[in-house]
Amino acid sequence: MDREEKLVDILVNDEADGQRLDICLAKTFPKISRSKIQKSIKSGKIIVNGAACKPNTVLAKGHHVLGSLESEQKALQPQPIDLNIVYEDQGLIVLNKPAGISVHPGAGPKETTLVEGLLAYCGRLSEAFTDSERPGIVHRIDKGTSGLIVCAKTDPAFVGLAKQFAEKTNTREYHALLDGLLPCSKLVFESYLHRDPKNRLRFASVEKQPGNTPQGKYAKSQFTQEAVFGHRLSLVRVKLFTGRTHQIRVHSSHLGAPILGDQLYNRKAELPTVFSSEVKRIVSSLSRQMLHAYKLGFVHPVKGEYMEFIADFPEDFGSLLGSLGPYKVDTC
């Protein structure tokens, strides 16, 4: 997608006095989504009175806002790709996304995304979401994560699904293979997630302390151990109570058992001698995190019926588990 820069030169007046910076810019540039505006601010492209700022910076009359905002020149281009369709009707479509494909365009190199594949297949998707790069996208899963995702073809479907995701009334469960063991077989972990100031690609997890609520977005996950291999690797089921970016990846790492193959949150795994050289080879060659969104449930936004879908392990995940079978240990 070609992009251009919109120059920003605003002297804050009475109307914008007391407004958040991102809201002021969204009103001034209505064709640019608020998410893009926030990204531009966070990347340092916007300054207020000559100083760096945040999206929630409160403006005052007389403040001078300078910088540039990124905007689109061309719409998304439909690109035919193979889609593993689990369910489809007039309002929505449920897919089993393979690892290695992004849900929507991002700041990285241009590549065909799931949303472009959906546009080629469906013709159009819901445009209820204001970000033109994410038509029909109700939620997302990371590029390196496989599994179930639902997308809206119509606006009523989008609104109904988005409400469930916002209110956390839907069902989302994952399977993860961890490089380590949890402190107990079942636990609920809560923390606050924020961008790691030392690495903007990562998120950091901070637990709440008595009398103090950390900055960041609240995140809650439930981990249930299903199997242990060689007293080192553990297969777990993770239920999401919130759906923050990288939530499971950050929480598992915080617990001392990062997801196997996660190149952002996990050290390179060096397995003990109990594992064969073949297992070690497979693990060392992993190109993505062993995380799979295997269960997705929601109330159909038009029919009003609860629907639940299950996706089996993808080939790479299932093959690795098969190789680990002989190393399964009794944890009872």
N, C-alpha and C positions, 0 to 999 in steps of 0.2 A: 504494500500500500504506500503510495507516494504521500509525503507529508510536507507541510510548509509551516513556517514560524509566524505567529501573530505577535506583533510588537505590543508591549504593554507600557503605557505612560499615563498614570492616573494620579490626579491630585484629589484626595478624598474630600468630599463635600458633606453638607449636612445630612443628606440622605444615607450616605454610607458610614456616617459616624457611629461607632459602636458595633459595626458588622464584623464577622469573621472575614479574614482575607479570602478564603476559598469561595465563600458565598458572594462576596462583592464581585470577584472575577467571573463567577458563574452567571451573575446577572448582567455583567458587562459584555460577556462573550457567550451568549445562549447556545450557540452551535457547537461549543466545546464542552464535553462532558465534565462533570465535577471530578470524576476519578482522574481524568487526564490533567485537569488543573492542579489537583493535589500532587500528582507525580511531578509536575513541573516545579512546584514550590519545593518539594522535598529534595529534588535534584539540584537546587540552588539557582534555578533559572529566574526566580523572582526575588527581588529585594525590596525592603521597606525602609525608607530613609537611609539607604546605603548599607543596610545590615541584612544578614541572612534572617529568614523567618520560617514559621511553620504554617500549615493550613489553618490552624485555629487561632493564629495571631489576630488580636482585636485591633481594628483600625480606629483612628481618631481623626477628626477634621484637621486638614492640613498635612496629613501624612502623604508622602510621595511614593507611589508604587511603580517600580520599573522592572523591565525584563521581557521575557518572551514566553509564549505558550505554543505547544505543538498542536496542530490540527490536521485533519485529514483533507486531502484533495480528491481522492477517489474512493469509491465504496469498495467493500469487500468483493473479491472476485470468486464466484463459484468454481470449485475445483473437484472433479469426481475422485472419490477415494473409496476403498472398500469399507463398508459399514456393517458391523455386527449388530443387526437390529433384533432386540429382544421383544419389544412390543411397540405397536404403532396404531394410532387412530387419527381422527381429524384434528384433534387438539394438541396432541403431544407425541413424543417419540422417546423410547428408552433404548439406550445403546450400551453395549459392553465394549468400552474403549480399550484398545491395546496400549501397552506402554510405548512411549516413544513419540507420541503425537500430542501436541498442545491443544487445549480446548479452544482457545481464541488467540489472536495475534498479541504479541507482547513487545517488549523493548528490544529483544534480541534479534538475531538474523531472520530475514524473511523466510518462512517455510509454510507449507500447506497445513492448515489447522482443521480441527474437527468442525468448527462452525462453517468453514468454507465448503467442506464436504457435504454438510447438511444442506447448505444453500443449493448445491448442485443437485441434490437428491429431492429436496422438498419444494424448491422453487422460491419459497419465502419462509421466514420465521417471524415470530412475534417481535414487534418493535417497541414493546412497552418499556423496555429498559432504555435509558437515555444514552448509553454508550453505544455508538454505531458499530463498534467492533465486536459486540457481544449480542447480536440479535438472538432471542430465544434462549439464551443461556441463563438458567435459574441458579445453578451452582457449578462448581468446577472441581476437577481433581488434577493433581500435578501431572506434568508431562511424563514423568517416570513412574507414575502409578497407573495400574490397570483397573478396570472394573466398571461398575454401573453408573450411568449418568442419565438424567432426564432433561429433555429440552422441550420448550414450548413452541408450537407452530402457530398458535393464535394468542391474541392478547388476553382473553378471558382465562385461558389455561395458564398463561404466565402469571397473571395476578393471583390466581388461586394457589398455584404452586409456590410462588415467592412468599406468600403469607405463611404457609406451613413451614418453609425453611427459616423464615424470620422468627417465628414463634416456637421453633424447635419441636413441632408436633409430628414430624415425619420420622422415619427409621433409617439410620445409616450405620452399617457395620462393616468392618474391614478385617482381613486377615493380614498379619504381619509376622515375618520371621526375624527375630531379634538376635543381635550379636551380644548375648548376655542373658542373665536370668533376673526375673522380677523378684522383689523382696518377699512376695507372697503370691499364691496362685490366683487371687482375685483382688483387685483394688480399684478404687476410684481416685483419680488424680486431678487436682484443680490448680491452676496457676494463671498468671497474666502474661500475655505474649506481646512483645514489642520488637521492632527492628533492632538487630544487633548493631550498635554504632561502629564496631570494628569491622563488620562485614555486612553490607546492606542487602546481600542476597539471603542472609540467614535471619532467623528470629531467635530471640532469647526468651527464656522462661523464668519468671520470678514468682515465688510463692508468697502468699499473703502472710504478714506477720501481725501479731496482736496490736491493735490500735493503729494499724497502717495498711492502706490499700495501695498496692503498687500501680504505677502507670502502665497502660497497655490494655489489651482486650482480654476479658475473662474467657477462659477455656476449660472445659471439663471433659474428661475421657474415662471410660471404664475398660480396664484390661482384664481379660480372663485367659489364663494359661491353658492351652490344649495339649501341648506335647513338649518334651525336652529331649535334646539330642546331644549325646556326649558330654552332659553336664556343662554345656557351653552355649548352645543355640536353643532358642525357645520359639515355638509357634504359638501365637496369641490371637485372640479375637478381641477387637476393639470396637466398643460402641461409642458413638459421638453424641454428646449432649449439646455441644456447640460445634460450629464448623469453621474454625479459623484457618488461615493459610498455614500450611505445614504443621498443623496441630499435632497429629500423631507422631510425626517425625521428631518434633521438638520434645514432646512429652516423654517418648521412649528414651531419647537421648538424656534428658534430665534425670530419668530413673536409673541411668547407668547401663541401659540395654538398648543402644541405638539400632535402627533397622539395618539389617544386613544389605550391603550394596549401596547404602546411602552415601554418596560421595560428598555431600554437603555437611552432614551431621555425624558421620561415623569415620573413625580411623580405618585404615586398610586392615581388614581382618587377618590375623595370623592365628590359624587354628592350631590347637594342641596336637600332639603326636597320635592321639587316639583316632584321629580321622585319617583316612587313606589319602595318598597323593592325588588320586582322581577327584575326591571331594574337595580337597584344597585347591585344585586347579579350577574346578567349576566355580567355587566361591571367589577366587581371585580374579576371574574373568567376568564377573557380574558387571553389567553396564547400567543397572538401574536398581532402585531400592525395591526390596521384596515386600511390597505393599499392594494389596488388592481389595478394591471396594466390592465385596461379594454380596451384600444385601442392601436393597433399597426399597423402602415402603412409603406410601403416601396415599391420601384420599384423592381420588380422581376429582379434579377441580370442576368438572361439568357433571359427571355421573353421580358423584357423591359416594362412590364405593371405595373401600380400602383395597389397595393393590400392593402386592409385595413380590419382588423379583430376586432370584438367586443366580449368581454367576459362578461357575466352577473355576478352579484355579487355571490360569493361563498355562501354556505349555512350559515356559521357562520355570515358573514357580512350582508347578506340579512335578516336573522332572527333578528339580533340586530336592524336593521333599522325598521323592522316591529314592534318591541316592542316600538320603539321610536315614531312611527307614531302619537299617541295621544298627544305628547308633541310638535309637530311642531308648530312654531309660525310664524305669518305674519311679514316679515321684510321690506315690501314695505313702 
